[in-house]
Amino acid sequence: MTTDQLAPLEHKLGRLLVAGVFASAAFLVAGLLLWLRDPTGSAAASLLNAGLVTLMATPILRVVVSVTEYVRLRQWFFVAVTIAVLAELTVTVWAALYRISRSP
């Protein structure tokens, strides 16, 4: 795989990461401002949670985009490795959600 083939992928991934960080920051700032105005408000908690979820989902989305691009480029080794990373991330998120749902 040449650098010319990877340049569009790197550009897409860079834009995706920047968009994810900016969206997360916007949610977190809005949530923080609402929380400072009314610490018991549910809107503040929802925005703060949305900011954190967006921040955590951004790298996962990066892996999904990478898989699709590697399939398009027919780079099967990288497809396999990236799918393994996606599987590990999925299991980790599932386990965390399961533990949260089971806690009192």
N, C-alpha and C positions, 0 to 999 in steps of 0.2 A: 504494500500500500504506500502510495507516494504522499508527499506533503500536499500536493495539489488536490488530492482526493479528500484529505482530512480538513482542509481549510474551510469548506462550507459547513462541515459538522461542527468544528470549533466555533465558528461564527454563530451558528444556531444555539449551541449550548451556552455560549457567553451571553447572548440576548435573553435566553430563558432564565439563567441564574440572576441576571440583573433585574429582570421583571419580577421574579419571585421575591428577591430581597426588597425591592421597592414596594411591592404590594404588601408584604409582611410588615414593613416599617410603617406604611400608611395605616394599616389596621391597628398596630400597636400604639402609635401616636394618638389616633382617634380614641382608642379604648382608654389610654392613660388620661387623656384630657377629660373624658366623660367620668372616669373614676375619681379624678380629683374634684370634680364638681359634685358627684353623688356616689360615694363609695359602695352604697348598697344597690345601685342600679344594675339591672340585668343586661342592659345594652352595653355597658362598659365591659362586663365579663364576657359577653358574646364577641365583642370586637377583639378583646385580648386573646381569647381562645382562637379566633379566626386568624389572628396574626401568628400565633404559635404554630397552628396547623399548617398554614401556608409556608412558614419557614421550614418546617419538617418535611413537607411534601415536595418542596423544590428539588432537593437532591434525588428523590425517588423519581420524579418526572424527568430529570436529567438522564437517569438510567434507562427509562422507557424510550426516550427519544434516541438515545445511543443504540439501543437494540434495533429499532426500526431503521436507523441509518446504516448500521452494519449489515442488516439483511439486504437493504437496497444496494450496498456496495459489494455484496456477496463475500463478506469477510467472516467465514463461518467460525473460525477460532474465536474471534472477538464477540461474535453472537453468543457462542456458548459461555464464554467467561462472563459476559454482561448479564446473561440470563441467570447464571449462578449468583451473581451479586444481587440481582433483583429478587431472586428466591430468598436469599438471606435477609434482605431488607423486609420482605413480606412476612416472613416468619417472625422476625423481631417485632414488627408493628403488631401483628396478630397476638403474639404472646403478651406484649405490653397492654393491649386493649383487654385481653382476657383477664389479666391480673387486676386491672383497674375495675372491671365489672364484677369481679369476685370479692373485692375488698369491702369490708363493712362500712 
